[in-house]
């Protein structure tokens, strides 16, 4: 309930008590992540083997999603799933929204900045895409690139779309598989925004507001856990109903056999 309430309040509108509560929630998450990482140290050998095998093997990648702008009027799409594997300027909820990059100079110069950035983007920049990064396709208003993780070769799709009316570049970065991206998609766009900002005051591309992101993620994680729990309960109920139906069917079969034989049989 507290997460839901805080998610509706901007940081500047929070009372001192709400800010203290937010700090407490943030500290709890940090401690749990620390415990998780400490536990991981016990499996150092297994983890090293996992990395070695994963670095040498590329899993078959799912095909590019149908929502890619290159096939949808050069327009990026919002994140279409509650999974925490996507951020987009076309989304409106805090867990998936990423602010557009803004340019103040000539459109031609801004376009050239983005093209050069994507064509020369080094793998591993921003701590992601250590497997590979490549510009796949682009036209006069839209760019599509892909990033690949070093371990297992997971593919993410990166899109940038020029909106000339607002002098913005809408952005989207999404993983093709998984439930949670561990912040990879945000880190990638943060690194790109930092790159453009360093070109001079013709770009405004600040990173996401980490405070609002944390609150939104808490809320989304809670919602996702509820979805998974609900789905698991439905599967259990379905299995129970099927088992009951099979039991009744077996009872009817035995009853018919007893009647055919002219006898009588007590059924459980």
C-alpha positions, 0 to 999 in steps of 0.5 A: 500500500505504501509503495502504491501511495508513494508512486503517485507522489512526485519527489518535490511534493513528498513530506519529510515523513514520505521521504524517510519512508522512501529512504527506508524502502530503498535501503531494504532493497539495497540490503537484499541485493547485497545478500544476494551478491554475497550468496553468489560468492559461494558459487564462484566456480560454478559461476565462472563455468557459467560465464565461460560456457555462456561466452562461447555459445550464442542462444538462438535469438527470437526474431525482431518484434513486430512492433519495430518502427521500421515496419510501423511508419517509422514510429517507436512503440510504447512498452507493451508488457508489464515485464521490466524489460523495456523503456520507451519515450512512448510509454507513460508509466514510470516503470517504462517511461524514458525521456526523449533526447532534445536537440536545439541546433539544426535538424541536419546536425542532430541527425548527423550526431545520432548517425555517427554515434550509432555507427561508431558505438563501441561494444561495452560502452555504458557497461552493456552490449559487451557481445556486440552492437550494430546499426541495423537500418535507418532512414531520414527519421528513424534508427534501429540498432541491436545490442548483444550481451557477452553471456549467452548472446541475448539481443536487445532492440534499440530505436530512435525516432526524430520528432521534428515538430517538438525537436526531440528524438524519441527513444526505445530500448527493449529486450527480446526475452526475459522478465527483468533486464537488470537495468541494461536498457536504461543504462544503454540509453543513459550512456547514449544521452551522456554521449550526445550531451558531451557534444555541446549545448545543442543536446539535452539528454539527462538520465532517468530520474532514479527516485521516480524509477525506483518507486515505479519499479517497486510498484511494477515488481509488486504487480508482476508478482501478483500476476505470477501468483494469480497465474499459478493459482489458476494453473493449480485450480485447473489441475484440480478440476481436471483431476476431479473430472478424471476421477468422476470419469473413472468412477462412471467407467467402473460403474458401467463395467459393474452394471454390464457384469450384472454385479455391484461395486462400491466406489470411493 
